[in-house]
């Protein structure tokens, strides 16, 4: 089973390997647990297998694993006919942002799209028990410049602009939270930029700086106070 998933058809299980072919254990186990008869599998079982005769078939790196021999290709130049609609899903809390600003994959990864609603929801449930399903009119999106390429039964893209996304309107409470967060970020930014830059010939007052450098801390007299007192006494005596 593991050989089939990693070496032949990761796409069938909604898995998107890295460019080097690695899949994170966490994502692999989530996919395996969706299959009947594999819900009991833990990373310890995989580690045990890697100590046996199958260890030469796989390679591990930190929290990732890959098949040494891979029979799939990830080619971002592949030209495959696009279906009318593609689907992806997002977490509920990301729903307002997705509708307003679109979606963008992390560096070195892609957003997975499926022509089947259930597969898109299946992948989405790995991040949220109740994901929000979004629709992308694939051919129209491609005409508008969105880059989409095939990977087995899935399609991948680095970014989905907001104008290429159709879906339900976010609930009012989520919209209010998103707006509140945006206002808070803007207020913080405004505060940082509220201090005007000094213009030529001007200066900024420093409340911690004493304009009289000869003055000491409170309770102590300044230098030369004795001489000043003597002069005052002479004037009074008429010297």
N, C-alpha and C positions, 0 to 999 in steps of 0.2 A: 504493500500500500504506500509506504513512504517513498519508495523508488518511483512509483507512478506519479505521485503528487509532485515531487521535486524535480524529477528527471524528464517527465513527459508532459503532464498537463496541469501545471499550477493554476492555469486560467479556469479550469473546470470547477475549482474549489474557491474561486474568487481571491486568489493569492497573486500578488504582484511582486516578483523577486526584484532585487536590486540589479544594477547593470552587471554585477559580478555573479549573479545567480543566487545570492543569499536570501533567505527568508528568516525572519525573527521567530524564535521558538514560540513566543506569545501568540503571534498571528497563526502560525502553523497549528498549534494546539486548538485554537478557537475553531479553525476550519475542520480539523479532525473530529472534534466533539459534535459537529453537526451531522456526522455520518453514523448511521446505525452500526453498532458493534465496536465503535472506536471512542465512545464517550468516556471510557475509563482511563484512556491513555494520559500519562503525565510525562513531564520531561525526564523524570528518573527512568521511565521505561525506555525512552529513546537513548539515554546515556548508557543504559545496560546493553542495548542492542549494539551501540557503537564500540563496545568492548569485545564483541563477538566477531564472527567471521564476516559480517557485513560492514565492518569499520572501514574497509578500503573503498567502499562505494560512496562514502560521504566525507565532507570536510566541515569542521566547525570553526567559528571565529567569534569569541565572546558569547553574545546572546543570539548568534545566528548560525544557520546550518544550510548547506547546499549539497547537491549531488555533484560528484566529480565529473560525470559525463551527463551532458544535458542535450536533449533532443528537441528543444524549443528555441526560438529566436525572438528577441525583442528588437524590432526594427522600426524606428520612428519615421522611416521613409516609405514604409509599406503603403501600397495603394489598394485598399479594399473597399468594395461598394458599401456605402453607408445606408443603414436603415432610416426610415422616416423619423423615428424617435429613439432617443437613448435615455436611459434613466441612471440617476445616481441618488444617493441619500445622504443626509447630514443630520447631525445631532440637533435636538430641539433648540438648544441655546444658541447654536450657530445659524439657525434658520433666518432670523432678521438680517444678519450681516450678509449671508449668501444672496438674499434677494436684493439687497441694496448695493453691495460691492462685488458680488461674484465670488468665485472660488479660485484659489491658487494653491498648487501643490508645493510641498516643502522642497528645498533644493535636492536634486538627485532622485526625486520620486515623481509619481504621476497620479492623477485622479482617475479612478476606474469607473467606466461607464458600461452599462449592459443594455442590450436590446430587450431584456426581459425584466419586468417589474420585480418579480420574486427574487431574482439574483441580486438586484440592486438593494432590496430590503434585507436580504440575507447578509450581505457585506456590511450594511449599515447597522444591523443589530449587534455586531461585534463591538460597536462603540456606544450604542444607545439602545435600550430595550424598545423604545418607540421612536425610531428615526422618521424624519420627514422625507418623503419621496419627491424628487424634483425631475422635471422633464426638460430635455434639450432637443430641439428640432435640429437634428444632426446636419442635414444637407444645407439648410439655411445658415446654420452656424458656421459651417465650413466656407460658404460663400462670403461670409462677413469676416473671414480671416482666422477663424479658430482652427488650430491644428489638431486633427484627430487621426490616430493610427490604430490598426488592429493588433490584438494580442490574443490569439486563439479565438475563443468565443466572446472575449471582452474587447473593449475599445479604451484607449488611453489618451489623455491630454494633459498638458502642463498647467492649463488655466482655462476657466470658463467665465467669460465676461457676464456681468449681470443681465445685459440685454439678451443673452442667449438662454436664460433660465426661465422656465415657467413652473409655477407651483402654487400651493395654497398660500393665502396671506398669513403672515405670522400672527399669533394671538396678541391681543391688545397688551397684556401684561409683559410679554417678551419685548414688544416694541417699546414700551415705556422704559424697560430696563436698559435696552440698547441706547435709547435717546439719553437717558440719565448718565450712562457711562460716557457717551460722546461729549455731553456738556461738561462733565467732570474733567475729562482729558483736555478740553478746550480751555477751561478755566485755569488749569495748571499751566498750560502753555502761555496763556495771556499774562499770568503773574510773572513768569520768567522773563517775558519781554517788556514788562511795564516800566522797568528802570531805564530812563533815557540815556543814551550814550553821550558822553561829554563832547561839546562842540569846541572848536579851536578857541583858545583864550579863556575857557571856563574851567571850573574844577568841581569835583563832587565833594561835599562836606562829609567828613568822617567824624561821627559823634564820639568816637573813642580817642580822637587826637586832641591834645590840649594846645590851643594857639599860642600859649606862653610857655615855651620849653623850660624857662627858668623856674616855673612854679612847681613846688613839690606837692606831695600828698597832703590832704587836709590835716591841719593841726601843726604843720611845720612852717617856719617863716622862710621867706625868700632870701636869696643871697644879697648882701649889701644893706640889710635892714638897720644894722648898727650905725653905719655912716649916715644914713638918712635921718636917724633919730638925733644924732649929734648936731647935724646942720639945723634941724628944727629948734633945738635948745639954744643954739647960738643966736638965731634970729630973735627969739623971745627975749634974750638978755641984751640984745642990741649990739652984738659983736660985729 
